[in-house]
Amino acid sequence: MEPYYVTTPIYYVNSTPHIGHAYTTVAADVFARHQRQRGRDTFLLTGVDEHASKVARVAEEQGLRPQEYADRIVEAWRSLPARLGVAPDFFIRTSDEGHKQFVQEFLTRIKENGREDIYQGVYAGLYCVGCEAFKTEDELVDGKCPEHDIEPEWIEERNWFFRLSAYQEQLRALYGERADWVLPGFRANEARSFVAGGLQDFSISREGLSWGIPIPWDTDQVAYVWADALVNYLSALTYARPGENLIARYWPGVRHLLAKDILRFHCVYWPAMLLAAGYEVPRQLFVHGYLLLDDRKISKSLGNVVDPLDLVDVYGADPVRFWCARSVSFGQDGAASVAGVRERYERELGNDLGNLLSRTTAMVARYRDGELRAVPSFGSEVEAILAPLGDDVAARLDSFDLTGALERIWEVVRGLNRHVETTAPWQLAKDDARADELDRVLYDLVDGLRAVAVALASYVPETSARILEALGQPPTIDWSEVSYGRTQPVEGLGPAEPLFPRIDEPAPAA
Ligand code: ME8
């Protein structure tokens, strides 16, 4: 099986981590953990983008060198994945020596590819420092960048340009040949029509800046922040494991996750740069929507931030991860609300899942003195419920259906709850003649919960481990365990502690 390499965008170090960043990070982690459960060689990359001109400005205001300032603020970004239960295989900083060196080599490869794909020209235009991109008049609203609500600056300078226009045909062909190259399909259409509309060359360097990666053949210029940042997906593989170059192992089997704001950079500019430098294009790109609060994109500059770490403090990492996957259909824009975290915590995690575990373990403790016998009843309702689960969830996660795969698991949780009601073990327990039947029902409930815990391991890893432990089962989460009849006999099972106790603290204000 081809190794699985999944990336998040590298986040601007000079902004504050908010729930939108947590969203992509959690999604990438779910995909990575899931592929690992299936025994696949997997690599997860996240990190920060440091060479934005804003970093140099703010550092100067604070009397610091840009690197010193970046070193201070990067910690907030390192703790973001950690607090969300995400352990990336590498956390990249674009100020890493290994990255800087690779970007220089990468740009030199393009320059020397024999097609003059990098040439000198003059650029004049309106530049938004928030987007780190030039803007056309049409893109402005009342003279301001609608994303950042600030007026762009007029910039005129001699820069190095990348001949994007030369890649129009190749990109058009790629979009024609690979139906699922960019997902969802409506995003592929957006990229395809951007390509069809005619591609303009773009500037890949900036003059007179000291914060950035010097252009190797013209050190008065530094690489444009995007020409530097996109390259992280490759550069990381050259130095993440000292002494090892992981490019041959993980490239081009990469899946880039990103939101729609940076579609053009990833789905058009980046593949063209790769082709120009002699690399294969990424295997797949998934473009998700924005989480919206009050119908506006969540972002620092719009003063509309939800600190994901506040939510983690109140609810824990797993409920926040669960909410990220469940609140909005992955790929679509959707309204997020902090109240929704609480609601899902109480209703779905607490009632649907937590109570099922409490009831099941309490019944084994009460009716069987904590002994669970291994009595799978092949042909049972629970066997039928579990039979398609592993394949269904895997197929959905292979196509980035983060929300659909979780809903599929939740159907099973609901099915198990119905099974408790229809079999009414409390009635069976009153009738000695039905002792075997009771044993089978208890076994089926424990087994169903065990399989659900394994299926949920990529979404809510801590919870999954706690369920297996409460059921007296080994912590094995190989995907083959998502099937009926794998529960080991247990003795001494006691009623489980509540998985999701009631929380009385108020939810943090949105
Ligand atoms: O664009 N909803 O960094 P960035 C969902 N440094 N996801 C969101 C979101 C929201 N409201 N807001 C942000 C940059 N995101 C560049 C990337 S990559 C080579 C360079 C997530 O800090 C989403 O993944 O602005 C989006 O693409 C990313 O954060 C942008 O992060």
Residues whose N, C-alpha, C, O or C-beta is under 5 A from the ligand:
A	BS01	ME8	P9 I10 Y11 Y12 G20 H21 Y23 T24 D49 A229 L230 L258 A259 I262 G289 Y290 L291 K297 I298
